[in-house]
Structure formats: structure tokens, C-alpha cells
């Protein structure tokens, strides 16, 4: 809950993206996931909002992001100690 509470305090669609990240992580049973735009579209998140949200979540230390040209970014969920 602490992780999501921090995500909820970030700007824009950060919480929407955070929820999708955790949902995908639970399905894959892995803290490292990709974020396809189709699933985010269901939450009303376009590619620009996705980029801003990933930047916000990364800035506060909730995730790390690996970007690859032409592919969805690879997100790794980090632990929080707050």
C-alpha cells in the first residue's frame, strides 16, 4: 500500500499507470514488465501521458525504466522504505 500511496501523490496519470504495472506484474509473477499501449488505453492513458507517468514514478524511486527503440519500455518495480 505504501508504494501505491506514493504513486497516488504524483502528477497526472501516474496512479493509473502504477495500477497497470502492478496488475501486469501480478499476472507475470515478476517485478519486471512491459507496458503495451493497448492496456493503458483502457485506462485513458495515451502515449504522452504514459511517458510523463513513467518519468514521475521513476523520479520518486518507485520504478526503473529501460527504453528500447520501437518497443514498449521495460519497467522494474522497486521496493520502498518510506
mmCIF file as gemmi writes it, N, C-alpha and C atoms, coordinates in Angstrom:
data_model
loop_
_atom_site.group_PDB
_atom_site.id
_atom_site.type_symbol
_atom_site.label_atom_id
_atom_site.label_alt_id
_atom_site.label_comp_id
_atom_site.label_asym_id
_atom_site.label_entity_id
_atom_site.label_seq_id
_atom_site.pdbx_PDB_ins_code
_atom_site.Cartn_x
_atom_site.Cartn_y
_atom_site.Cartn_z
_atom_site.occupancy
_atom_site.B_iso_or_equiv
_atom_site.pdbx_formal_charge
_atom_site.auth_seq_id
_atom_site.auth_asym_id
_atom_site.pdbx_PDB_model_num
ATOM 1 N N . UNK Axp A 1 ? 0.815 -1.203 0 1 0 ? 1 A 1
ATOM 2 C CA . UNK Axp A 1 ? 0 0 0 1 0 ? 1 A 1
ATOM 3 C C . UNK Axp A 1 ? 0.855 1.261 0 1 0 ? 1 A 1
ATOM 4 N N . UNK Axp A 2 ? 1.997 1.207 0.667 1 0 ? 2 A 1
ATOM 5 C CA . UNK Axp A 2 ? 2.866 2.384 0.729 1 0 ? 2 A 1
ATOM 6 C C . UNK Axp A 2 ? 3.31 2.799 -0.672 1 0 ? 2 A 1
ATOM 7 N N . UNK Axp A 3 ? 3.655 1.802 -1.502 1 0 ? 3 A 1
ATOM 8 C CA . UNK Axp A 3 ? 4.094 2.065 -2.863 1 0 ? 3 A 1
ATOM 9 C C . UNK Axp A 3 ? 2.988 2.788 -3.636 1 0 ? 3 A 1
ATOM 10 N N . UNK Axp A 4 ? 1.759 2.266 -3.559 1 0 ? 4 A 1
ATOM 11 C CA . UNK Axp A 4 ? 0.636 2.887 -4.27 1 0 ? 4 A 1
ATOM 12 C C . UNK Axp A 4 ? 0.294 4.261 -3.706 1 0 ? 4 A 1
ATOM 13 N N . UNK Axp A 5 ? 0.445 4.446 -2.41 1 0 ? 5 A 1
ATOM 14 C CA . UNK Axp A 5 ? 0.18 5.755 -1.803 1 0 ? 5 A 1
ATOM 15 C C . UNK Axp A 5 ? 1.14 6.794 -2.35 1 0 ? 5 A 1
ATOM 16 N N . UNK Axp A 6 ? 2.396 6.42 -2.531 1 0 ? 6 A 1
ATOM 17 C CA . UNK Axp A 6 ? 3.37 7.349 -3.114 1 0 ? 6 A 1
ATOM 18 C C . UNK Axp A 6 ? 3 7.636 -4.568 1 0 ? 6 A 1
ATOM 19 N N . UNK Axp A 7 ? 2.628 6.612 -5.303 1 0 ? 7 A 1
ATOM 20 C CA . UNK Axp A 7 ? 2.225 6.785 -6.701 1 0 ? 7 A 1
ATOM 21 C C . UNK Axp A 7 ? 1.015 7.707 -6.806 1 0 ? 7 A 1
ATOM 22 N N . UNK Axp A 8 ? 0.082 7.586 -5.879 1 0 ? 8 A 1
ATOM 23 C CA . UNK Axp A 8 ? -1.139 8.396 -5.908 1 0 ? 8 A 1
ATOM 24 C C . UNK Axp A 8 ? -0.863 9.884 -5.722 1 0 ? 8 A 1
ATOM 25 N N . UNK Axp A 9 ? 0.25 10.216 -5.09 1 0 ? 9 A 1
ATOM 26 C CA . UNK Axp A 9 ? 0.585 11.624 -4.86 1 0 ? 9 A 1
ATOM 27 C C . UNK Axp A 9 ? 1.321 12.268 -6.028 1 0 ? 9 A 1
ATOM 28 N N . UNK Axp A 10 ? 1.576 11.506 -7.087 1 0 ? 10 A 1
ATOM 29 C CA . UNK Axp A 10 ? 2.296 12.04 -8.242 1 0 ? 10 A 1
ATOM 30 C C . UNK Axp A 10 ? 1.32 12.683 -9.223 1 0 ? 10 A 1
ATOM 31 N N . UNK Axp A 11 ? 1.874 13.459 -10.134 1 0 ? 11 A 1
ATOM 32 C CA . UNK Axp A 11 ? 1.065 14.205 -11.105 1 0 ? 11 A 1
ATOM 33 C C . UNK Axp A 11 ? 0.431 13.306 -12.157 1 0 ? 11 A 1
ATOM 34 N N . UNK Axp A 12 ? -0.623 13.832 -12.777 1 0 ? 12 A 1
ATOM 35 C CA . UNK Axp A 12 ? -1.214 13.225 -13.965 1 0 ? 12 A 1
ATOM 36 C C . UNK Axp A 12 ? -1.754 11.829 -13.765 1 0 ? 12 A 1
ATOM 37 N N . UNK Axp A 13 ? -1.441 10.978 -14.715 1 0 ? 13 A 1
ATOM 38 C CA . UNK Axp A 13 ? -1.965 9.614 -14.749 1 0 ? 13 A 1
ATOM 39 C C . UNK Axp A 13 ? -1.016 8.612 -14.091 1 0 ? 13 A 1
ATOM 40 N N . UNK Axp A 14 ? -0.147 9.091 -13.211 1 0 ? 14 A 1
ATOM 41 C CA . UNK Axp A 14 ? 0.836 8.206 -12.574 1 0 ? 14 A 1
ATOM 42 C C . UNK Axp A 14 ? 0.164 7.052 -11.835 1 0 ? 14 A 1
ATOM 43 N N . UNK Axp A 15 ? -0.911 7.312 -11.124 1 0 ? 15 A 1
ATOM 44 C CA . UNK Axp A 15 ? -1.587 6.234 -10.393 1 0 ? 15 A 1
ATOM 45 C C . UNK Axp A 15 ? -2.19 5.223 -11.361 1 0 ? 15 A 1
ATOM 46 N N . UNK Axp A 16 ? -2.776 5.695 -12.46 1 0 ? 16 A 1
ATOM 47 C CA . UNK Axp A 16 ? -3.343 4.787 -13.459 1 0 ? 16 A 1
ATOM 48 C C . UNK Axp A 16 ? -2.263 3.836 -13.984 1 0 ? 16 A 1
ATOM 49 N N . UNK Axp A 17 ? -1.123 4.413 -14.325 1 0 ? 17 A 1
ATOM 50 C CA . UNK Axp A 17 ? -0.015 3.617 -14.855 1 0 ? 17 A 1
ATOM 51 C C . UNK Axp A 17 ? 0.521 2.672 -13.781 1 0 ? 17 A 1
ATOM 52 N N . UNK Axp A 18 ? 0.608 3.136 -12.553 1 0 ? 18 A 1
ATOM 53 C CA . UNK Axp A 18 ? 1.09 2.303 -11.443 1 0 ? 18 A 1
ATOM 54 C C . UNK Axp A 18 ? 0.202 1.087 -11.242 1 0 ? 18 A 1
ATOM 55 N N . UNK Axp A 19 ? -1.092 1.27 -11.337 1 0 ? 19 A 1
ATOM 56 C CA . UNK Axp A 19 ? -2.029 0.151 -11.171 1 0 ? 19 A 1
ATOM 57 C C . UNK Axp A 19 ? -1.84 -0.876 -12.279 1 0 ? 19 A 1
ATOM 58 N N . UNK Axp A 20 ? -1.664 -0.412 -13.505 1 0 ? 20 A 1
ATOM 59 C CA . UNK Axp A 20 ? -1.442 -1.335 -14.62 1 0 ? 20 A 1
ATOM 60 C C . UNK Axp A 20 ? -0.111 -2.075 -14.446 1 0 ? 20 A 1
ATOM 61 N N . UNK Axp A 21 ? 0.914 -1.367 -13.979 1 0 ? 21 A 1
ATOM 62 C CA . UNK Axp A 21 ? 2.208 -2.011 -13.73 1 0 ? 21 A 1
ATOM 63 C C . UNK Axp A 21 ? 2.035 -3.158 -12.733 1 0 ? 21 A 1
ATOM 64 N N . UNK Axp A 22 ? 1.37 -2.901 -11.615 1 0 ? 22 A 1
ATOM 65 C CA . UNK Axp A 22 ? 1.187 -3.94 -10.597 1 0 ? 22 A 1
ATOM 66 C C . UNK Axp A 22 ? 0.304 -5.079 -11.104 1 0 ? 22 A 1
ATOM 67 N N . UNK Axp A 23 ? -0.711 -4.755 -11.896 1 0 ? 23 A 1
ATOM 68 C CA . UNK Axp A 23 ? -1.589 -5.788 -12.444 1 0 ? 23 A 1
ATOM 69 C C . UNK Axp A 23 ? -0.784 -6.714 -13.351 1 0 ? 23 A 1
ATOM 70 N N . UNK Axp A 24 ? 0.046 -6.143 -14.222 1 0 ? 24 A 1
ATOM 71 C CA . UNK Axp A 24 ? 0.877 -6.958 -15.128 1 0 ? 24 A 1
ATOM 72 C C . UNK Axp A 24 ? 1.915 -7.757 -14.349 1 0 ? 24 A 1
ATOM 73 N N . UNK Axp A 25 ? 2.488 -7.148 -13.32 1 0 ? 25 A 1
ATOM 74 C CA . UNK Axp A 25 ? 3.485 -7.843 -12.501 1 0 ? 25 A 1
ATOM 75 C C . UNK Axp A 25 ? 2.847 -9.047 -11.809 1 0 ? 25 A 1
ATOM 76 N N . UNK Axp A 26 ? 1.635 -8.881 -11.325 1 0 ? 26 A 1
ATOM 77 C CA . UNK Axp A 26 ? 0.934 -9.99 -10.68 1 0 ? 26 A 1
ATOM 78 C C . UNK Axp A 26 ? 0.628 -11.119 -11.655 1 0 ? 26 A 1
ATOM 79 N N . UNK Axp A 27 ? 0.234 -10.767 -12.859 1 0 ? 27 A 1
ATOM 80 C CA . UNK Axp A 27 ? -0.062 -11.784 -13.86 1 0 ? 27 A 1
ATOM 81 C C . UNK Axp A 27 ? 1.195 -12.549 -14.277 1 0 ? 27 A 1
ATOM 82 N N . UNK Axp A 28 ? 2.308 -11.822 -14.413 1 0 ? 28 A 1
ATOM 83 C CA . UNK Axp A 28 ? 3.561 -12.45 -14.837 1 0 ? 28 A 1
ATOM 84 C C . UNK Axp A 28 ? 4.345 -13.062 -13.679 1 0 ? 28 A 1
ATOM 85 N N . UNK Axp A 29 ? 3.923 -12.719 -12.452 1 0 ? 29 A 1
ATOM 86 C CA . UNK Axp A 29 ? 4.675 -13.13 -11.256 1 0 ? 29 A 1
ATOM 87 C C . UNK Axp A 29 ? 6.128 -12.681 -11.359 1 0 ? 29 A 1
ATOM 88 N N . UNK Axp A 30 ? 6.279 -11.415 -11.771 1 0 ? 30 A 1
ATOM 89 C CA . UNK Axp A 30 ? 7.606 -10.823 -11.951 1 0 ? 30 A 1
ATOM 90 C C . UNK Axp A 30 ? 7.5 -9.328 -11.693 1 0 ? 30 A 1
ATOM 91 N N . UNK Axp A 31 ? 8.539 -8.754 -11.119 1 0 ? 31 A 1
ATOM 92 C CA . UNK Axp A 31 ? 8.559 -7.303 -10.886 1 0 ? 31 A 1
ATOM 93 C C . UNK Axp A 31 ? 9.027 -6.55 -12.114 1 0 ? 31 A 1
ATOM 94 N N . UNK Axp A 32 ? 9.364 -7.252 -13.175 1 0 ? 32 A 1
ATOM 95 C CA . UNK Axp A 32 ? 9.781 -6.623 -14.418 1 0 ? 32 A 1
ATOM 96 C C . UNK Axp A 32 ? 8.747 -6.922 -15.491 1 0 ? 32 A 1
ATOM 97 N N . UNK Axp A 33 ? 8.177 -5.847 -16.066 1 0 ? 33 A 1
ATOM 98 C CA . UNK Axp A 33 ? 7.099 -5.991 -17.049 1 0 ? 33 A 1
ATOM 99 C C . UNK Axp A 33 ? 7.261 -4.962 -18.159 1 0 ? 33 A 1
ATOM 100 N N . UNK Axp A 34 ? 6.543 -5.206 -19.247 1 0 ? 34 A 1
ATOM 101 C CA . UNK Axp A 34 ? 6.422 -4.192 -20.295 1 0 ? 34 A 1
ATOM 102 C C . UNK Axp A 34 ? 5.029 -3.581 -20.18 1 0 ? 34 A 1
ATOM 103 N N . UNK Axp A 35 ? 4.855 -2.433 -20.807 1 0 ? 35 A 1
ATOM 104 C CA . UNK Axp A 35 ? 3.551 -1.753 -20.745 1 0 ? 35 A 1
ATOM 105 C C . UNK Axp A 35 ? 3.023 -1.49 -22.143 1 0 ? 35 A 1
ATOM 106 N N . UNK Axp A 36 ? 2.249 -2.403 -22.697 1 0 ? 36 A 1
ATOM 107 C CA . UNK Axp A 36 ? 1.697 -2.166 -24.03 1 0 ? 36 A 1
ATOM 108 C C . UNK Axp A 36 ? 0.632 -1.073 -24.004 1 0 ? 36 A 1
ATOM 109 N N . UNK Axp A 37 ? 0.588 -0.289 -25.062 1 0 ? 37 A 1
ATOM 110 C CA . UNK Axp A 37 ? -0.339 0.846 -25.088 1 0 ? 37 A 1
ATOM 111 C C . UNK Axp A 37 ? -1.802 0.421 -25.094 1 0 ? 37 A 1
ATOM 112 N N . UNK Axp A 38 ? -2.1 -0.78 -25.589 1 0 ? 38 A 1
ATOM 113 C CA . UNK Axp A 38 ? -3.5 -1.241 -25.624 1 0 ? 38 A 1
ATOM 114 C C . UNK Axp A 38 ? -4.095 -1.299 -24.218 1 0 ? 38 A 1
ATOM 115 N N . UNK Axp A 39 ? -3.361 -1.85 -23.277 1 0 ? 39 A 1
ATOM 116 C CA . UNK Axp A 39 ? -3.88 -1.971 -21.912 1 0 ? 39 A 1
ATOM 117 C C . UNK Axp A 39 ? -4.008 -0.598 -21.259 1 0 ? 39 A 1
ATOM 118 N N . UNK Axp A 40 ? -3.053 0.286 -21.506 1 0 ? 40 A 1
ATOM 119 C CA . UNK Axp A 40 ? -3.122 1.628 -20.922 1 0 ? 40 A 1
ATOM 120 C C . UNK Axp A 40 ? -4.271 2.432 -21.524 1 0 ? 40 A 1
ATOM 121 N N . UNK Axp A 41 ? -4.572 2.194 -22.784 1 0 ? 41 A 1
ATOM 122 C CA . UNK Axp A 41 ? -5.67 2.906 -23.441 1 0 ? 41 A 1
ATOM 123 C C . UNK Axp A 41 ? -6.994 2.658 -22.72 1 0 ? 41 A 1
ATOM 124 N N . UNK Axp A 42 ? -7.162 1.439 -22.176 1 0 ? 42 A 1
ATOM 125 C CA . UNK Axp A 42 ? -8.375 1.108 -21.419 1 0 ? 42 A 1
ATOM 126 C C . UNK Axp A 42 ? -8.515 1.993 -20.177 1 0 ? 42 A 1
ATOM 127 N N . UNK Axp A 43 ? -7.392 2.516 -19.67 1 0 ? 43 A 1
ATOM 128 C CA . UNK Axp A 43 ? -7.394 3.393 -18.501 1 0 ? 43 A 1
ATOM 129 C C . UNK Axp A 43 ? -7.37 4.871 -18.899 1 0 ? 43 A 1
ATOM 130 N N . UNK Axp A 44 ? -7.492 5.161 -20.196 1 0 ? 44 A 1
ATOM 131 C CA . UNK Axp A 44 ? -7.487 6.54 -20.656 1 0 ? 44 A 1
ATOM 132 C C . UNK Axp A 44 ? -6.104 7.163 -20.679 1 0 ? 44 A 1
ATOM 133 N N . UNK Axp A 45 ? -5.079 6.342 -20.838 1 0 ? 45 A 1
ATOM 134 C CA . UNK Axp A 45 ? -3.7 6.828 -20.829 1 0 ? 45 A 1
ATOM 135 C C . UNK Axp A 45 ? -3.132 6.73 -22.24 1 0 ? 45 A 1
ATOM 136 N N . UNK Axp A 46 ? -2.82 7.886 -22.85 1 0 ? 46 A 1
ATOM 137 C CA . UNK Axp A 46 ? -2.193 7.87 -24.169 1 0 ? 46 A 1
ATOM 138 C C . UNK Axp A 46 ? -0.673 7.779 -24.016 1 0 ? 46 A 1
ATOM 139 N N . UNK Axp A 47 ? 0.047 7.729 -25.13 1 0 ? 47 A 1
ATOM 140 C CA . UNK Axp A 47 ? 1.493 7.515 -25.051 1 0 ? 47 A 1
ATOM 141 C C . UNK Axp A 47 ? 2.226 8.669 -24.385 1 0 ? 47 A 1
ATOM 142 N N . UNK Axp A 48 ? 1.692 9.874 -24.503 1 0 ? 48 A 1
ATOM 143 C CA . UNK Axp A 48 ? 2.332 11.029 -23.878 1 0 ? 48 A 1
ATOM 144 C C . UNK Axp A 48 ? 2.138 11.001 -22.359 1 0 ? 48 A 1
ATOM 145 N N . UNK Axp A 49 ? 0.906 10.663 -21.939 1 0 ? 49 A 1
ATOM 146 C CA . UNK Axp A 49 ? 0.627 10.547 -20.503 1 0 ? 49 A 1
ATOM 147 C C . UNK Axp A 49 ? 1.427 9.39 -19.905 1 0 ? 49 A 1
ATOM 148 N N . UNK Axp A 50 ? 1.581 8.31 -20.663 1 0 ? 50 A 1
ATOM 149 C CA . UNK Axp A 50 ? 2.38 7.169 -20.213 1 0 ? 50 A 1
ATOM 150 C C . UNK Axp A 50 ? 3.822 7.604 -19.962 1 0 ? 50 A 1
ATOM 151 N N . UNK Axp A 51 ? 4.396 8.334 -20.904 1 0 ? 51 A 1
ATOM 152 C CA . UNK Axp A 51 ? 5.787 8.793 -20.755 1 0 ? 51 A 1
ATOM 153 C C . UNK Axp A 51 ? 5.941 9.699 -19.541 1 0 ? 51 A 1
ATOM 154 N N . UNK Axp A 52 ? 4.99 10.618 -19.359 1 0 ? 52 A 1
ATOM 155 C CA . UNK Axp A 52 ? 5.055 11.523 -18.196 1 0 ? 52 A 1
ATOM 156 C C . UNK Axp A 52 ? 4.903 10.754 -16.891 1 0 ? 52 A 1
ATOM 157 N N . UNK Axp A 53 ? 3.993 9.789 -16.871 1 0 ? 53 A 1
ATOM 158 C CA . UNK Axp A 53 ? 3.757 8.994 -15.66 1 0 ? 53 A 1
ATOM 159 C C . UNK Axp A 53 ? 4.987 8.155 -15.31 1 0 ? 53 A 1
ATOM 160 N N . UNK Axp A 54 ? 5.594 7.532 -16.297 1 0 ? 54 A 1
ATOM 161 C CA . UNK Axp A 54 ? 6.798 6.743 -16.038 1 0 ? 54 A 1
ATOM 162 C C . UNK Axp A 54 ? 7.917 7.63 -15.496 1 0 ? 54 A 1
ATOM 163 N N . UNK Axp A 55 ? 8.01 8.841 -16.03 1 0 ? 55 A 1
ATOM 164 C CA . UNK Axp A 55 ? 9.019 9.783 -15.54 1 0 ? 55 A 1
ATOM 165 C C . UNK Axp A 55 ? 8.762 10.135 -14.078 1 0 ? 55 A 1
ATOM 166 N N . UNK Axp A 56 ? 7.505 10.397 -13.721 1 0 ? 56 A 1
ATOM 167 C CA . UNK Axp A 56 ? 7.138 10.723 -12.336 1 0 ? 56 A 1
ATOM 168 C C . UNK Axp A 56 ? 7.434 9.555 -11.391 1 0 ? 56 A 1
ATOM 169 N N . UNK Axp A 57 ? 7.026 8.362 -11.779 1 0 ? 57 A 1
ATOM 170 C CA . UNK Axp A 57 ? 7.222 7.187 -10.925 1 0 ? 57 A 1
ATOM 171 C C . UNK Axp A 57 ? 8.706 6.866 -10.763 1 0 ? 57 A 1
ATOM 172 N N . UNK Axp A 58 ? 9.456 7.074 -11.817 1 0 ? 58 A 1
ATOM 173 C CA . UNK Axp A 58 ? 10.905 6.851 -11.76 1 0 ? 58 A 1
ATOM 174 C C . UNK Axp A 58 ? 11.582 7.899 -10.883 1 0 ? 58 A 1
ATOM 175 N N . UNK Axp A 59 ? 11.144 9.143 -11.009 1 0 ? 59 A 1
ATOM 176 C CA . UNK Axp A 59 ? 11.726 10.258 -10.255 1 0 ? 59 A 1
ATOM 177 C C . UNK Axp A 59 ? 11.633 10.041 -8.749 1 0 ? 59 A 1
ATOM 178 N N . UNK Axp A 60 ? 10.539 9.437 -8.285 1 0 ? 60 A 1
ATOM 179 C CA . UNK Axp A 60 ? 10.367 9.215 -6.843 1 0 ? 60 A 1
ATOM 180 C C . UNK Axp A 60 ? 10.868 7.837 -6.399 1 0 ? 60 A 1
ATOM 181 N N . UNK Axp A 61 ? 11.504 7.105 -7.32 1 0 ? 61 A 1
ATOM 182 C CA . UNK Axp A 61 ? 12.151 5.853 -6.96 1 0 ? 61 A 1
ATOM 183 C C . UNK Axp A 61 ? 11.255 4.635 -6.869 1 0 ? 61 A 1
ATOM 184 N N . UNK Axp A 62 ? 10.088 4.675 -7.497 1 0 ? 62 A 1
ATOM 185 C CA . UNK Axp A 62 ? 9.189 3.526 -7.447 1 0 ? 62 A 1
ATOM 186 C C . UNK Axp A 62 ? 9.512 2.485 -8.514 1 0 ? 62 A 1
ATOM 187 N N . UNK Axp A 63 ? 10.089 2.945 -9.628 1 0 ? 63 A 1
ATOM 188 C CA . UNK Axp A 63 ? 10.39 2.046 -10.741 1 0 ? 63 A 1
ATOM 189 C C . UNK Axp A 63 ? 11.714 2.427 -11.39 1 0 ? 63 A 1
ATOM 190 N N . UNK Axp A 64 ? 12.242 1.508 -12.167 1 0 ? 64 A 1
ATOM 191 C CA . UNK Axp A 64 ? 13.301 1.827 -13.118 1 0 ? 64 A 1
ATOM 192 C C . UNK Axp A 64 ? 12.737 1.539 -14.501 1 0 ? 64 A 1
ATOM 193 N N . UNK Axp A 65 ? 13.217 2.28 -15.492 1 0 ? 65 A 1
ATOM 194 C CA . UNK Axp A 65 ? 12.687 2.158 -16.844 1 0 ? 65 A 1
ATOM 195 C C . UNK Axp A 65 ? 13.838 1.925 -17.818 1 0 ? 65 A 1
ATOM 196 N N . UNK Axp A 66 ? 13.71 0.883 -18.632 1 0 ? 66 A 1
ATOM 197 C CA . UNK Axp A 66 ? 14.65 0.626 -19.73 1 0 ? 66 A 1
ATOM 198 C C . UNK Axp A 66 ? 13.899 0.887 -21.024 1 0 ? 66 A 1
ATOM 199 N N . UNK Axp A 67 ? 14.432 1.783 -21.817 1 0 ? 67 A 1
ATOM 200 C CA . UNK Axp A 67 ? 13.786 2.098 -23.093 1 0 ? 67 A 1
ATOM 201 C C . UNK Axp A 67 ? 14.564 1.463 -24.238 1 0 ? 67 A 1
ATOM 202 N N . UNK Axp A 68 ? 13.798 0.921 -25.211 1 0 ? 68 A 1
ATOM 203 C CA . UNK Axp A 68 ? 14.371 0.304 -26.397 1 0 ? 68 A 1
ATOM 204 C C . UNK Axp A 68 ? 13.631 0.855 -27.606 1 0 ? 68 A 1
ATOM 205 N N . UNK Axp A 69 ? 14.353 1.315 -28.627 1 0 ? 69 A 1
ATOM 206 C CA . UNK Axp A 69 ? 13.692 1.884 -29.812 1 0 ? 69 A 1
ATOM 207 C C . UNK Axp A 69 ? 12.685 0.912 -30.432 1 0 ? 69 A 1
ATOM 208 N N . UNK Axp A 70 ? 11.484 1.412 -30.694 1 0 ? 70 A 1
ATOM 209 C CA . UNK Axp A 70 ? 10.466 0.62 -31.357 1 0 ? 70 A 1
ATOM 210 C C . UNK Axp A 70 ? 9.755 -0.398 -30.487 1 0 ? 70 A 1
ATOM 211 N N . UNK Axp A 71 ? 10.052 -0.42 -29.194 1 0 ? 71 A 1
ATOM 212 C CA . UNK Axp A 71 ? 9.409 -1.382 -28.295 1 0 ? 71 A 1
ATOM 213 C C . UNK Axp A 71 ? 8.869 -0.662 -27.071 1 0 ? 71 A 1
ATOM 214 N N . UNK Axp A 72 ? 7.953 -1.338 -26.374 1 0 ? 72 A 1
ATOM 215 C CA . UNK Axp A 72 ? 7.444 -0.791 -25.117 1 0 ? 72 A 1
ATOM 216 C C . UNK Axp A 72 ? 8.575 -0.769 -24.09 1 0 ? 72 A 1
ATOM 217 N N . UNK Axp A 73 ? 8.61 0.238 -23.227 1 0 ? 73 A 1
ATOM 218 C CA . UNK Axp A 73 ? 9.648 0.255 -22.195 1 0 ? 73 A 1
ATOM 219 C C . UNK Axp A 73 ? 9.491 -0.917 -21.228 1 0 ? 73 A 1
ATOM 220 N N . UNK Axp A 74 ? 10.606 -1.331 -20.65 1 0 ? 74 A 1
ATOM 221 C CA . UNK Axp A 74 ? 10.604 -2.404 -19.662 1 0 ? 74 A 1
ATOM 222 C C . UNK Axp A 74 ? 10.719 -1.754 -18.29 1 0 ? 74 A 1
ATOM 223 N N . UNK Axp A 75 ? 9.747 -2.038 -17.441 1 0 ? 75 A 1
ATOM 224 C CA . UNK Axp A 75 ? 9.639 -1.405 -16.125 1 0 ? 75 A 1
ATOM 225 C C . UNK Axp A 75 ? 9.959 -2.434 -15.043 1 0 ? 75 A 1
ATOM 226 N N . UNK Axp A 76 ? 10.756 -2.031 -14.069 1 0 ? 76 A 1
ATOM 227 C CA . UNK Axp A 76 ? 11.029 -2.876 -12.909 1 0 ? 76 A 1
ATOM 228 C C . UNK Axp A 76 ? 10.55 -2.147 -11.671 1 0 ? 76 A 1
ATOM 229 N N . UNK Axp A 77 ? 9.718 -2.815 -10.882 1 0 ? 77 A 1
ATOM 230 C CA . UNK Axp A 77 ? 9.189 -2.254 -9.639 1 0 ? 77 A 1
ATOM 231 C C . UNK Axp A 77 ? 10.266 -2.335 -8.569 1 0 ? 77 A 1
ATOM 232 N N . UNK Axp A 78 ? 10.48 -1.21 -7.889 1 0 ? 78 A 1
ATOM 233 C CA . UNK Axp A 78 ? 11.457 -1.156 -6.811 1 0 ? 78 A 1
ATOM 234 C C . UNK Axp A 78 ? 10.749 -1.173 -5.461 1 0 ? 78 A 1
ATOM 235 N N . UNK Axp A 79 ? 11.429 -1.642 -4.427 1 0 ? 79 A 1
ATOM 236 C CA . UNK Axp A 79 ? 10.905 -1.604 -3.077 1 0 ? 79 A 1
ATOM 237 C C . UNK Axp A 79 ? 11.015 -0.183 -2.524 1 0 ? 79 A 1
ATOM 238 N N . UNK Axp A 80 ? 10.098 0.177 -1.624 1 0 ? 80 A 1
ATOM 239 C CA . UNK Axp A 80 ? 10.164 1.478 -0.972 1 0 ? 80 A 1
ATOM 240 C C . UNK Axp A 80 ? 10.372 1.276 0.535 1 0 ? 80 A 1
ATOM 241 N N . UNK Axp A 81 ? 11.135 2.165 1.132 1 0 ? 81 A 1
ATOM 242 C CA . UNK Axp A 81 ? 11.434 2.076 2.567 1 0 ? 81 A 1
ATOM 243 C C . UNK Axp A 81 ? 10.829 3.217 3.356 1 0 ? 81 A 1
ATOM 244 N N . UNK Axp A 82 ? 9.862 3.895 2.794 1 0 ? 82 A 1
ATOM 245 C CA . UNK Axp A 82 ? 9.299 5.082 3.442 1 0 ? 82 A 1
ATOM 246 C C . UNK Axp A 82 ? 8.189 4.736 4.359 1 0 ? 82 A 1
